[in-house]
Amino acid sequence: MWALSAVGYRRLGAVGSLAIVGGGWFAGKLPVHDPWGVWTDHGSTTKAVAAAVAYVGLTVLVVAWWQYGKTASTVRDTLVTLAWWTAPFLLAPPLYSADVYSYIAQGSMVVEGHDVYTVGPSALDPGGIGGDAAASVGNHWRDTPAPYGPLFLLISAAVAWTTGGTIVPAVLAMRLVALASLALIVWALHRLAREHRLGGSRALWLGGLNPLLLIHVVGGMHNDGLMIGLMLAGFVLALRGKWIAGSALVGLAMMVKSPAAVSLLFIGVLVHAAATGPQWRRWVKGLLAPGLIACAVAGGATLISGTGFGWLDTQGVAANIHTALSVTSDVGLGLGELAHLLLDIDPEPVKSAVQTLGLAVALGLILVLGHRAMRGTVTPAHALGLSLLALVALSPMVQPWYLLWGMAVVAATAPYGRLSAVLIVLSAALVYETHPMGATPPYGFALAGLAVVLGTLAIRRSPVVPPDVTLPRRRSPEDAAAHRHTPAPADSRAPAPASQNAP
């Protein structure tokens, strides 16, 4: 097997990124109309050739990332590599998704005073602000109310107002938001890894340099990146004892996308561990205080935005769209069709019931993980990562980039093991599921399946274990609390297990 140095893989990955962007310039999710004439359609033949170039570039990037993970790289080296691989995306058109057009259109709706929680982008005047963005929104979302929180709508409105909704500057402004999100993720990953005695370069490799994150957060500008960055930053602050500020940041993350609320349970575990006084007071403080602070921040953001509390009613709109990556939706659809054939009943209630059951199971798993974190058998941060992965696996709608929710946390909280291997293989596979223009063609699933097989064989033959330095961990509130409340040997209670502080 040929091998390059870390610098060689850095250059190889940069070539891959350039090919992705070069192909995406003609085969990406181009707008229906660009008044600047920068991102325009060049015909089906050009699109086909450009898409092939993008797929080749994607493969080069994945291989470079996979092999880079086996090199002995410092945090600084990994950050330099991330800059090299990210730079080509800066001026690219939207890649692998049309969601950014929805963001711009919804921001334009806020500027014009539309209720984004009752009507979709089609309400915009085609010739007015955001009209070109609205025309470029995917068919599924054109008449769909916004499922996002007021904070993100305020950001989108600021972009729309500043750029007048003009496609090119508006998209590039949204990419700046995506880059800021990436920077926040990188900052939090490094510090979270230090808290768990893991070297930062490994966490940055899996959680920040990951091709799945590069093409969907930087290339596609999905707001999941902002949610993850705010959530991770909030949890880092909570680990350092600043749980009030951390809970506030999680409240802001919830006002981008609601799944960030899961982290409040595990911040509560930290608060409970660090609290003093009677046991009942510690329980009340841990269970209620972080949530109350986050809700206060969410309420304040809603009032400031002026968009109203309609976001509470639109959280389930995404579940109306079937995605093949959702196990519960696939099983529900199959059982519904079977019930229709055998019993002549409407298949939709059956599908809905299975989806609801999946969410209930996910909630149960999250509570179990919360209990384990409280007992000290798993760290709260790692339990958060596992909880987010469970939520994604059992959600009624799953997109490839949803894997990033939990993977970013797991990358910085657990040493290499079976779970890491699974996440590495899935990262390398899911990038193929989506066409550069955002569609999900059947061959995309075939390519992803092939990548799973090849990745599994490769990782069993030669595990991707980045040589990394184990760093000393800062003393976190949970450590301090464990030391404070560990009883003396004469006490009838057993001392806290040593595994409580193990990463």
LONU-683621 format. One record per residue (C-alpha): residue number from 1; chain; x, y, z. Coordinates in nm, 2 decimals. Each point is the difference from the previous one (the first is absolute). Layout:
NODE  num  chaine       X       Y       Z
NODE  NUM       A       X       Y       Z
...
This chain:
NODE  num  chaine       X       Y       Z
NODE    1       A    0.00    0.00    0.00
NODE    2       A    0.14    0.33   -0.10
NODE    3       A    0.05    0.26    0.27
NODE    4       A    0.06    0.37    0.02
NODE    5       A    0.11    0.23    0.28
NODE    6       A   -0.26    0.22    0.18
NODE    7       A    0.10    0.28   -0.23
NODE    8       A   -0.06   -0.22   -0.30
NODE    9       A   -0.34   -0.10    0.12
NODE   10       A   -0.08    0.37    0.07
NODE   11       A    0.09    0.09   -0.36
NODE   12       A   -0.20   -0.30   -0.13
NODE   13       A   -0.31    0.10    0.19
NODE   14       A    0.04    0.36   -0.13
NODE   15       A    0.00   -0.14   -0.35
NODE   16       A   -0.32   -0.19    0.09
NODE   17       A   -0.17    0.31    0.13
NODE   18       A    0.10    0.20   -0.31
NODE   19       A   -0.15   -0.27   -0.22
NODE   20       A   -0.33   -0.01    0.21
NODE   21       A   -0.03    0.38   -0.04
NODE   22       A    0.10    0.00   -0.36
NODE   23       A   -0.26   -0.26   -0.08
NODE   24       A   -0.25    0.17    0.23
NODE   25       A    0.03    0.33   -0.18
NODE   26       A   -0.19   -0.16   -0.29
NODE   27       A   -0.18   -0.29    0.17
NODE   28       A   -0.07    0.14    0.34
NODE   29       A   -0.34    0.13    0.12
NODE   30       A    0.00    0.31   -0.23
NODE   31       A   -0.27    0.26    0.04
NODE   32       A   -0.29    0.02   -0.24
NODE   33       A    0.10    0.36   -0.08
NODE   34       A    0.32    0.18    0.09
NODE   35       A   -0.01    0.37   -0.09
NODE   36       A    0.38    0.01    0.01
NODE   37       A    0.03   -0.28   -0.25
NODE   38       A    0.27   -0.18    0.21
NODE   39       A   -0.18   -0.32    0.08
NODE   40       A   -0.19   -0.10   -0.32
NODE   41       A   -0.11   -0.32   -0.17
NODE   42       A    0.24   -0.13   -0.27
NODE   43       A   -0.21   -0.29   -0.13
NODE   44       A   -0.04   -0.36    0.09
NODE   45       A    0.32   -0.13   -0.16
NODE   46       A    0.21    0.25    0.20
NODE   47       A   -0.19   -0.09    0.31
NODE   48       A    0.07   -0.37   -0.04
NODE   49       A    0.37    0.05   -0.06
NODE   50       A    0.03    0.24    0.29
NODE   51       A   -0.19   -0.24    0.23
NODE   52       A    0.25   -0.27   -0.09
NODE   53       A    0.29    0.23    0.08
NODE   54       A   -0.17    0.08    0.34
NODE   55       A   -0.04   -0.37    0.08
NODE   56       A    0.36   -0.07   -0.08
NODE   57       A    0.11    0.30    0.21
NODE   58       A   -0.22   -0.12    0.29
NODE   59       A    0.17   -0.34   -0.02
NODE   60       A    0.34    0.16    0.01
NODE   61       A   -0.10    0.20    0.30
NODE   62       A   -0.13   -0.30    0.19
NODE   63       A    0.31   -0.20   -0.07
NODE   64       A    0.22    0.29    0.11
NODE   65       A   -0.20    0.04    0.32
NODE   66       A    0.01   -0.37    0.07
NODE   67       A    0.38   -0.03   -0.04
NODE   68       A    0.06    0.33    0.17
NODE   69       A   -0.15   -0.15    0.31
NODE   70       A    0.28   -0.25    0.02
NODE   71       A    0.27    0.27    0.00
NODE   72       A    0.16    0.15    0.31
NODE   73       A   -0.13    0.35   -0.02
NODE   74       A   -0.02    0.28    0.26
NODE   75       A   -0.30    0.22    0.06
NODE   76       A    0.17    0.28   -0.20
NODE   77       A    0.07   -0.23   -0.29
NODE   78       A   -0.36   -0.12    0.00
NODE   79       A   -0.13    0.36    0.01
NODE   80       A    0.23    0.09   -0.30
NODE   81       A   -0.14   -0.30   -0.19
NODE   82       A   -0.35    0.11    0.08
NODE   83       A    0.07    0.34   -0.14
NODE   84       A    0.14   -0.15   -0.32
NODE   85       A   -0.30   -0.22   -0.05
NODE   86       A   -0.25    0.27    0.09
NODE   87       A    0.14    0.28   -0.21
NODE   88       A   -0.13   -0.12   -0.34
NODE   89       A   -0.36    0.00    0.13
NODE   90       A    0.01    0.38    0.09
NODE   91       A   -0.14    0.13   -0.34
NODE   92       A   -0.18   -0.31   -0.11
NODE   93       A   -0.37   -0.01   -0.08
NODE   94       A   -0.23   -0.20    0.23
NODE   95       A    0.11   -0.37   -0.01
NODE   96       A   -0.19   -0.31    0.09
NODE   97       A   -0.31    0.19    0.12
NODE   98       A   -0.25    0.27   -0.09
NODE   99       A   -0.06    0.09    0.37
NODE  100       A    0.20    0.32   -0.01
NODE  101       A   -0.27    0.14   -0.24
NODE  102       A   -0.26   -0.08    0.26
NODE  103       A    0.21    0.18    0.26
NODE  104       A    0.03    0.31   -0.22
NODE  105       A   -0.37    0.00   -0.09
NODE  106       A   -0.11   -0.04    0.36
NODE  107       A    0.22    0.28    0.10
NODE  108       A   -0.15    0.21   -0.27
NODE  109       A   -0.35   -0.09    0.13
NODE  110       A    0.10    0.13    0.34
NODE  111       A    0.13    0.32   -0.15
NODE  112       A   -0.33    0.05   -0.19
NODE  113       A   -0.21   -0.09    0.31
NODE  114       A   -0.14   -0.34   -0.11
NODE  115       A   -0.08   -0.26    0.26
NODE  116       A    0.26   -0.26   -0.08
NODE  117       A   -0.17   -0.25    0.23
NODE  118       A   -0.33   -0.01   -0.20
NODE  119       A    0.11    0.04   -0.36
NODE  120       A    0.29   -0.11   -0.22
NODE  121       A    0.24    0.19   -0.23
NODE  122       A   -0.26   -0.01   -0.28
NODE  123       A   -0.16    0.30    0.18
NODE  124       A    0.28    0.23   -0.11
NODE  125       A   -0.04    0.23   -0.30
NODE  126       A    0.20   -0.16   -0.29
NODE  127       A    0.14    0.34   -0.09
NODE  128       A    0.07    0.11    0.35
NODE  129       A    0.26   -0.07    0.27
NODE  130       A    0.07   -0.37    0.02
NODE  131       A   -0.21   -0.07   -0.31
NODE  132       A    0.29   -0.17   -0.18
NODE  133       A    0.08   -0.21    0.31
NODE  134       A   -0.36   -0.10    0.04
NODE  135       A   -0.02   -0.12   -0.36
NODE  136       A    0.31   -0.22    0.06
NODE  137       A   -0.14   -0.17    0.32
NODE  138       A   -0.07   -0.37   -0.04
NODE  139       A   -0.35   -0.10   -0.08
NODE  140       A   -0.06   -0.16    0.33
NODE  141       A    0.08    0.31    0.19
NODE  142       A   -0.15    0.28   -0.21
NODE  143       A   -0.33    0.00    0.19
NODE  144       A    0.14   -0.13    0.33
NODE  145       A    0.02    0.22    0.31
NODE  146       A    0.34    0.05    0.15
NODE  147       A    0.10   -0.27    0.25
NODE  148       A    0.29    0.21    0.14
NODE  149       A    0.02    0.21    0.31
NODE  150       A   -0.01    0.38    0.02
NODE  151       A    0.38    0.04    0.04
NODE  152       A    0.07   -0.16   -0.33
NODE  153       A   -0.28    0.20   -0.17
NODE  154       A    0.15    0.32    0.14
NODE  155       A    0.34   -0.10   -0.15
NODE  156       A   -0.17   -0.08   -0.33
NODE  157       A   -0.19    0.33    0.01
NODE  158       A    0.32    0.19    0.06
NODE  159       A    0.15   -0.17   -0.30
NODE  160       A   -0.30    0.08   -0.22
NODE  161       A   -0.02    0.36    0.11
NODE  162       A    0.37    0.06   -0.05
NODE  163       A    0.02   -0.16   -0.34
NODE  164       A   -0.35    0.09   -0.12
NODE  165       A   -0.06   -0.37   -0.05
NODE  166       A    0.23    0.00   -0.31
NODE  167       A    0.10   -0.36   -0.05
NODE  168       A    0.38    0.01   -0.02
NODE  169       A    0.08    0.24    0.29
NODE  170       A   -0.28   -0.16    0.21
NODE  171       A    0.14   -0.35   -0.05
NODE  172       A    0.35    0.11    0.07
NODE  173       A   -0.12    0.18    0.32
NODE  174       A   -0.16   -0.33    0.11
NODE  175       A    0.32   -0.17   -0.06
NODE  176       A    0.18    0.24    0.24
NODE  177       A   -0.26   -0.12    0.26
NODE  178       A    0.10   -0.36   -0.08
NODE  179       A    0.37    0.08    0.03
NODE  180       A   -0.07    0.17    0.34
NODE  181       A   -0.18   -0.32    0.10
NODE  182       A    0.29   -0.21   -0.10
NODE  183       A    0.24    0.21    0.20
NODE  184       A   -0.23   -0.03    0.31
NODE  185       A   -0.01   -0.38   -0.05
NODE  186       A    0.38   -0.02   -0.03
NODE  187       A    0.05    0.21    0.31
NODE  188       A   -0.24   -0.21    0.21
NODE  189       A    0.13   -0.33   -0.13
NODE  190       A    0.35    0.08    0.10
NODE  191       A   -0.10    0.10    0.36
NODE  192       A   -0.24   -0.29    0.04
NODE  193       A    0.27   -0.24   -0.10
NODE  194       A    0.24    0.15    0.26
NODE  195       A   -0.27   -0.05    0.27
NODE  196       A   -0.02   -0.37   -0.10
NODE  197       A    0.38   -0.06   -0.02
NODE  198       A   -0.01   -0.04   -0.37
NODE  199       A    0.24    0.18   -0.24
NODE  200       A   -0.16    0.28   -0.19
NODE  201       A    0.12   -0.11   -0.35
NODE  202       A   -0.19   -0.32    0.01
NODE  203       A   -0.32    0.18    0.10
NODE  204       A    0.05    0.26   -0.27
NODE  205       A    0.07   -0.27   -0.26
NODE  206       A   -0.33   -0.19    0.06
NODE  207       A   -0.22    0.29    0.11
NODE  208       A    0.14    0.30   -0.20
NODE  209       A    0.20   -0.13   -0.30
NODE  210       A   -0.28   -0.25   -0.08
NODE  211       A   -0.11    0.02   -0.37
NODE  212       A   -0.36   -0.04    0.11
NODE  213       A    0.03    0.33    0.19
NODE  214       A    0.20    0.17   -0.27
NODE  215       A   -0.25   -0.06   -0.28
NODE  216       A   -0.32    0.05    0.19
NODE  217       A    0.09    0.27    0.25
NODE  218       A    0.25    0.20   -0.21
NODE  219       A   -0.11   -0.10   -0.34
NODE  220       A   -0.38   -0.04    0.07
NODE  221       A   -0.01    0.26    0.28
NODE  222       A   -0.24   -0.20    0.21
NODE  223       A   -0.09    0.17    0.32
NODE  224       A    0.07   -0.32    0.19
NODE  225       A    0.36    0.13    0.02
NODE  226       A   -0.11    0.30    0.20
NODE  227       A   -0.21   -0.21    0.23
NODE  228       A    0.29   -0.24    0.07
NODE  229       A    0.25    0.28    0.06
NODE  230       A   -0.22    0.19    0.25
NODE  231       A   -0.10   -0.33    0.17
NODE  232       A    0.36   -0.12    0.03
NODE  233       A    0.12    0.34    0.12
NODE  234       A   -0.27    0.01    0.26
NODE  235       A    0.09   -0.35    0.13
NODE  236       A    0.37    0.10    0.02
NODE  237       A   -0.09    0.30    0.22
NODE  238       A   -0.22   -0.23    0.22
NODE  239       A    0.29   -0.24    0.04
NODE  240       A    0.21    0.29    0.12
NODE  241       A   -0.25    0.09    0.26
NODE  242       A   -0.16    0.28   -0.20
NODE  243       A   -0.33   -0.18   -0.04
NODE  244       A   -0.22    0.31    0.00
NODE  245       A    0.18    0.14   -0.31
NODE  246       A    0.01   -0.35   -0.14
NODE  247       A   -0.37   -0.05    0.04
NODE  248       A   -0.06    0.34   -0.17
NODE  249       A    0.21   -0.11   -0.30
NODE  250       A   -0.20   -0.32   -0.02
NODE  251       A   -0.32    0.22    0.00
NODE  252       A    0.14    0.18   -0.30
NODE  253       A    0.08   -0.33   -0.17
NODE  254       A   -0.36   -0.10    0.06
NODE  255       A   -0.11    0.31   -0.18
NODE  256       A    0.19   -0.13   -0.31
NODE  257       A   -0.13   -0.36    0.02
NODE  258       A   -0.18   -0.17    0.29
NODE  259       A    0.21   -0.32    0.04
NODE  260       A    0.26    0.20    0.19
NODE  261       A   -0.24   -0.02    0.30
NODE  262       A    0.12   -0.35    0.07
NODE  263       A    0.33    0.15    0.14
NODE  264       A   -0.19    0.16    0.28
NODE  265       A   -0.06   -0.33    0.17
NODE  266       A    0.38   -0.07    0.02
NODE  267       A    0.08    0.36    0.10
NODE  268       A   -0.25   -0.07    0.28
NODE  269       A    0.21   -0.31    0.10
NODE  270       A    0.31    0.23    0.03
NODE  271       A   -0.20    0.25    0.20
NODE  272       A   -0.13   -0.27    0.24
NODE  273       A    0.35   -0.14    0.05
NODE  274       A    0.15    0.34    0.08
NODE  275       A   -0.28    0.12    0.22
NODE  276       A    0.01    0.00    0.38
NODE  277       A   -0.26   -0.02    0.26
NODE  278       A   -0.29   -0.24    0.06
NODE  279       A   -0.05   -0.28   -0.26
NODE  280       A   -0.34    0.13   -0.10
NODE  281       A    0.14    0.35   -0.07
NODE  282       A    0.27   -0.15   -0.22
NODE  283       A   -0.25   -0.20   -0.20
NODE  284       A   -0.23    0.30   -0.05
NODE  285       A    0.29    0.22   -0.10
NODE  286       A    0.13   -0.26   -0.24
NODE  287       A   -0.33   -0.09   -0.16
NODE  288       A   -0.15    0.35   -0.03
NODE  289       A    0.26    0.27    0.00
NODE  290       A    0.16   -0.06   -0.34
NODE  291       A   -0.33   -0.04   -0.17
NODE  292       A   -0.15    0.32    0.16
NODE  293       A    0.30    0.20   -0.11
NODE  294       A   -0.01   -0.14   -0.36
NODE  295       A   -0.38    0.06   -0.02
NODE  296       A    0.05    0.36    0.12
NODE  297       A    0.26    0.06   -0.27
NODE  298       A   -0.22   -0.17   -0.26
NODE  299       A   -0.30    0.22    0.11
NODE  300       A    0.21    0.31   -0.01
NODE  301       A    0.13   -0.08   -0.35
NODE  302       A   -0.35   -0.06   -0.12
NODE  303       A   -0.13    0.33    0.14
NODE  304       A    0.30    0.19   -0.15
NODE  305       A   -0.04   -0.16   -0.34
NODE  306       A   -0.37    0.09   -0.02
NODE  307       A   -0.07   -0.32   -0.18
NODE  308       A   -0.23   -0.13    0.27
NODE  309       A   -0.01   -0.35    0.16
NODE  310       A   -0.12   -0.17   -0.31
NODE  311       A    0.32   -0.21    0.00
NODE  312       A   -0.15   -0.21    0.27
NODE  313       A   -0.26   -0.12   -0.25
NODE  314       A    0.23   -0.06   -0.30
NODE  315       A    0.26   -0.24    0.16
NODE  316       A   -0.17   -0.30   -0.16
NODE  317       A   -0.03    0.12   -0.36
NODE  318       A    0.31   -0.17   -0.11
NODE  319       A   -0.15   -0.34    0.09
NODE  320       A   -0.25    0.04   -0.28
NODE  321       A    0.28   -0.06   -0.25
NODE  322       A    0.11   -0.36   -0.03
NODE  323       A    0.38   -0.06    0.00
NODE  324       A    0.13   -0.35   -0.07
NODE  325       A    0.26    0.04    0.28
NODE  326       A   -0.27    0.00    0.26
NODE  327       A   -0.04   -0.35    0.13
NODE  328       A   -0.33    0.07    0.18
NODE  329       A   -0.15    0.17   -0.31
NODE  330       A    0.11   -0.29   -0.22
NODE  331       A   -0.14   -0.26    0.24
NODE  332       A   -0.32    0.20    0.05
NODE  333       A   -0.05    0.04   -0.37
NODE  334       A    0.05   -0.37   -0.05
NODE  335       A   -0.24   -0.10    0.28
NODE  336       A   -0.25    0.26   -0.12
NODE  337       A    0.00   -0.14   -0.35
NODE  338       A   -0.03   -0.35    0.13
NODE  339       A   -0.30    0.10    0.22
NODE  340       A   -0.16    0.17   -0.30
NODE  341       A    0.04   -0.32   -0.21
NODE  342       A   -0.12   -0.24    0.27
NODE  343       A   -0.25    0.21    0.19
NODE  344       A   -0.09    0.28   -0.24
NODE  345       A    0.09    0.28    0.25
NODE  346       A    0.17    0.33   -0.05
NODE  347       A    0.38   -0.06    0.01
NODE  348       A    0.08    0.35    0.13
NODE  349       A   -0.11   -0.05    0.37
NODE  350       A    0.21   -0.32    0.01
NODE  351       A    0.30    0.18   -0.12
NODE  352       A   -0.06    0.29    0.24
NODE  353       A   -0.04   -0.25    0.29
NODE  354       A    0.34   -0.17   -0.08
NODE  355       A    0.17    0.34   -0.02
NODE  356       A   -0.14    0.11    0.33
NODE  357       A    0.11   -0.33    0.15
NODE  358       A    0.35    0.06   -0.13
NODE  359       A    0.01    0.34    0.17
NODE  360       A   -0.13   -0.16    0.32
NODE  361       A    0.28   -0.26   -0.01
NODE  362       A    0.26    0.28   -0.06
NODE  363       A   -0.13    0.19    0.30
NODE  364       A    0.02   -0.31    0.21
NODE  365       A    0.36   -0.06   -0.11
NODE  366       A    0.09    0.37    0.08
NODE  367       A   -0.15   -0.04    0.35
NODE  368       A    0.20   -0.32    0.05
NODE  369       A    0.32    0.18   -0.11
NODE  370       A   -0.08    0.29    0.23
NODE  371       A   -0.04   -0.25    0.29
NODE  372       A    0.33   -0.16   -0.08
NODE  373       A    0.17    0.34   -0.02
NODE  374       A   -0.15    0.08    0.34
NODE  375       A    0.14   -0.32    0.14
NODE  376       A    0.34    0.07   -0.15
NODE  377       A    0.03   -0.31   -0.23
NODE  378       A    0.03    0.23   -0.30
NODE  379       A    0.11    0.37   -0.02
NODE  380       A   -0.29    0.24   -0.06
NODE  381       A    0.16    0.13   -0.32
NODE  382       A    0.04   -0.35   -0.15
NODE  383       A   -0.36   -0.08    0.10
NODE  384       A   -0.11    0.31   -0.18
NODE  385       A    0.17   -0.12   -0.32
NODE  386       A   -0.16   -0.34    0.03
NODE  387       A   -0.34    0.15    0.06
NODE  388       A    0.02    0.22   -0.31
NODE  389       A    0.10   -0.30   -0.21
NODE  390       A   -0.30   -0.20    0.14
NODE  391       A   -0.23    0.29   -0.07
NODE  392       A    0.12    0.02   -0.36
NODE  393       A   -0.02   -0.38   -0.05
NODE  394       A   -0.37    0.00    0.11
NODE  395       A   -0.12    0.33   -0.14
NODE  396       A   -0.28    0.01   -0.26
NODE  397       A    0.22    0.20   -0.23
NODE  398       A    0.37   -0.06   -0.04
NODE  399       A    0.24    0.18   -0.23
NODE  400       A    0.37   -0.10   -0.05
NODE  401       A    0.13    0.30    0.19
NODE  402       A   -0.21   -0.08    0.31
NODE  403       A    0.27   -0.25    0.09
NODE  404       A    0.22    0.30    0.09
NODE  405       A   -0.22    0.09    0.30
NODE  406       A    0.13   -0.28    0.21
NODE  407       A    0.32   -0.08   -0.18
NODE  408       A    0.15    0.34    0.08
NODE  409       A   -0.04   -0.07    0.37
NODE  410       A    0.11   -0.37   -0.01
NODE  411       A    0.31    0.11   -0.19
NODE  412       A    0.12    0.19    0.30
NODE  413       A   -0.12   -0.22    0.28
NODE  414       A    0.11   -0.36   -0.08
NODE  415       A    0.32   -0.17   -0.10
NODE  416       A    0.00   -0.20   -0.32
NODE  417       A   -0.23   -0.30    0.01
NODE  418       A   -0.28   -0.18   -0.18
NODE  419       A   -0.23    0.31    0.01
NODE  420       A    0.27    0.22   -0.15
NODE  421       A    0.06   -0.26   -0.27
NODE  422       A   -0.37    0.00   -0.09
NODE  423       A   -0.01    0.38   -0.01
NODE  424       A    0.31    0.01   -0.22
NODE  425       A   -0.15   -0.24   -0.25
NODE  426       A   -0.34    0.17    0.00
NODE  427       A    0.17    0.34   -0.06
NODE  428       A    0.18   -0.14   -0.30
NODE  429       A   -0.31   -0.16   -0.14
NODE  430       A   -0.27    0.27    0.06
NODE  431       A    0.18    0.26   -0.20
NODE  432       A   -0.10   -0.20   -0.31
NODE  433       A   -0.37   -0.01    0.08
NODE  434       A   -0.06    0.36   -0.13
NODE  435       A    0.06    0.13   -0.36
NODE  436       A    0.19    0.33   -0.01
NODE  437       A   -0.33    0.17   -0.10
NODE  438       A   -0.17   -0.13    0.31
NODE  439       A   -0.20   -0.28   -0.14
NODE  440       A    0.01   -0.36    0.14
NODE  441       A    0.02   -0.22   -0.31
NODE  442       A   -0.03   -0.38    0.03
NODE  443       A    0.36   -0.05   -0.10
NODE  444       A    0.10    0.22    0.30
NODE  445       A   -0.13   -0.27    0.23
NODE  446       A    0.19   -0.26   -0.20
NODE  447       A    0.32    0.20    0.03
NODE  448       A   -0.05    0.05    0.37
NODE  449       A   -0.06   -0.37    0.04
NODE  450       A    0.32   -0.09   -0.19
NODE  451       A    0.19    0.25    0.21
NODE  452       A   -0.13   -0.17    0.32
NODE  453       A    0.12   -0.34   -0.12
NODE  454       A    0.34    0.13   -0.11
NODE  455       A    0.04    0.22    0.31
NODE  456       A   -0.08   -0.29    0.23
NODE  457       A    0.25   -0.23   -0.17
NODE  458       A    0.26    0.27    0.01
NODE  459       A   -0.04    0.09    0.36
NODE  460       A    0.00   -0.36    0.11
NODE  461       A    0.33   -0.05   -0.18
NODE  462       A    0.16    0.32    0.11
NODE  463       A   -0.18    0.20    0.27
NODE  464       A    0.00    0.37   -0.03
NODE  465       A    0.16    0.09    0.33
NODE  466       A    0.16    0.35   -0.02
NODE  467       A    0.32    0.00    0.21
NODE  468       A   -0.09    0.26    0.25
NODE  469       A    0.13    0.14    0.33
NODE  470       A   -0.20   -0.05    0.31
NODE  471       A   -0.03    0.33    0.18
NODE  472       A   -0.06    0.07    0.36
NODE  473       A   -0.36    0.09    0.07
NODE  474       A   -0.11    0.31    0.18
NODE  475       A   -0.19   -0.07    0.33
NODE  476       A   -0.36    0.02   -0.10
NODE  477       A   -0.30    0.07    0.24
NODE  478       A   -0.09   -0.37   -0.01
NODE  479       A    0.35   -0.09    0.12
NODE  480       A   -0.01    0.26    0.27
NODE  481       A   -0.34   -0.11    0.11
NODE  482       A    0.10   -0.37    0.01
NODE  483       A    0.30    0.09    0.22
NODE  484       A   -0.21    0.22    0.23
NODE  485       A   -0.28   -0.25    0.05
NODE  486       A    0.20   -0.33    0.01
NODE  487       A   -0.05   -0.11    0.36
NODE  488       A    0.27   -0.10    0.23
NODE  489       A    0.07   -0.37    0.04
NODE  490       A   -0.17   -0.01    0.33
NODE  491       A   -0.33    0.11   -0.16
NODE  492       A   -0.25   -0.28   -0.07
NODE  493       A   -0.03    0.11   -0.36
NODE  494       A    0.24   -0.14   -0.26
NODE  495       A    0.25    0.24   -0.15
NODE  496       A   -0.06    0.13   -0.35
NODE  497       A    0.13   -0.24   -0.27
NODE  498       A    0.32    0.09   -0.17
NODE  499       A   -0.17   -0.04   -0.33
NODE  500       A   -0.20    0.32    0.06
NODE  501       A    0.28    0.21   -0.13
NODE  502       A    0.11   -0.23   -0.28
NODE  503       A   -0.05    0.14   -0.35
